[in-house]
Amino acid sequence: MGIVKINDQLHEDIRKASSVMVRSINAQAEYWIKVGMLAEANPGMTFTDIMREQMQQADIEVRQVIGG
């Protein structure tokens, strides 16, 4: 495990997002890093496409919810 240096404002943004997403600060930072890496590696995919593929790789069936 290493140390990643980030500026104070980004750390504050991660802290706020982690509260909303019910993750630790480290887990939120790791999530954003992973999504960013996947987005850079797959520039033709949307965020939704990336998440759907990750869920499929984890063998999680994702169903579309239609409200009414």
Secondary structure as GFF3:
##gff-version 3
##sequence-region A 1 68
A	DSSP	alpha_helix	8	21	.	.	.	ID=ss1
A	DSSP	alpha_helix	25	41	.	.	.	ID=ss2
A	DSSP	alpha_helix	47	57	.	.	.	ID=ss3
###
